Amino acid sequence: MREMILSWGMLILSVVFNAYGVFVIKLKLNQLGAIKLDSLKVVLSYALEFFKSPLVVSGVALFFVSPFLFTIALSRMEIVVAYPVQIGLNFLFLILLAIIFLGEQLTLYKIIGIVFVFIGIYFLNKS
């Protein structure tokens, strides 16, 4: 049981932290608009405004913790299983968050792509 928690549990936690971080970052970027690269002063001003949000700080922190949790899982799993599962679950979580909270569209081509990703993950885990 302990090994399962240290492998699959850490893998899933790394995915949740990563997806949360990316989602919160994107949410704030949508509020602030595109980053203008006119000058260093403009970029620094944008960065200061970006990091004023405690939500963003938590998202960035969890985004940076995520690889360490993945490393714990990876030390106990095959990379051909762990990495595709991590990418697929991240993909799924972010698609759901983007559709529900950011109003992004789910097209037929995106659905087909999602299906192919999960078919690939299924076959990679069949051993």
N, C-alpha and C positions, 0 to 999 in steps of 0.2 A: 504494500500500500504506500509506504514511504517513497519508494522509487517512482511509483506512478505520479504521486504529487510533485516530486522533484523534476519529473520529465514533462508530463502533459500539463500539470498544473502551472508550472513556470512558463511553459510555451503559451498557454492560453492567457495567463496574466500579462505576458510580454505583448501579446497581440492587443489586449484591451488597453494597456497603457499607451502603446503606439498609436492605435486608432483614436483614442481620446486626445492625445497630444496633437496629432495631425488635424483632427476635426476642430479643436479649439483654435489652433493657429489659423486655419482657413476661415473660420467664423470671424475672427478679428480682422484678417486681411480683407474680407468682404466689406466690413464696416469702414475700414480706413481707405480702401481703394488700392490701386496698383502702386507699387513702390516706384517713386520717381528717382532716377539716378542723375539728376541735374548737377548735384554737387555733394560733397561730403557732408556739409551742413544740413542739407535736405534729408539725406539718408539717416544721419544721426537724430534729427528731429523726429523722423518717422519711427525710428527704433525706440526712442524715449516714449513716444505716444503708445506704441505697440506694447511695451513692457509695463505700462501703468496698470494694466488689468491683472488682478490677482488670478483670474481664470487663465489668462495666457501664461502667467508664471507657472501655475500648476501644470498646465499642458506641456510646456517646454520641459519642465522637470521630469514629468513622467515619460515624455518622449525620449529623454536621455537615459532614464533608468531601464527602459525596455530592452535594449541590447544586452544588458547585464543579466536580466532574467532569461533572455533567450540563450545566453551562453551557458547558464546552469542547465537548461533543458537540453541543449545541443551536446553537452558533455555526457548525457545519458541516452541519447537517441542517435539514430542514423541520420545523416544530413539529408539524404534523399527522401526522408519522411518529414523531418522537422521543418526544413526550409519551405517546401511547397505548402505544407499545412499552415505555416505562419503567414505566407504571402496570400494564400487563399482566404484565410479567416480575416486578415487585415482588409483585403479586397471586399469581402462580404460586409463587414462592419461599416467600412467607410462608404460603401454604396448605399447602405440603408440609412446611415446618418445624413448623407448628402441629399437623398431623396426626401426624407422626412423633414429635415431642419433647414436645408439650404435651397430647397425647391429645384434641385437638379433633375433633369429628365432621364427616364429609363426607356431607351429605345429598343427596338427589336434586335439591332446589332449588338447592343450592350448585353441584352439577355442571352443571346447566342454565345457571346464571349464568356459570360459568367458560367454558363453550362459547360463550355469546354474546359474552363479552369477547374471546375469541380470534378469533371470526368477524369481529367489528368491526375488530380489529387487522389481520387479513388483508385486508379490503376497503380499509382506509385505506392500506395499503402497495401496493395494486394501482393503479399510475398509468401 
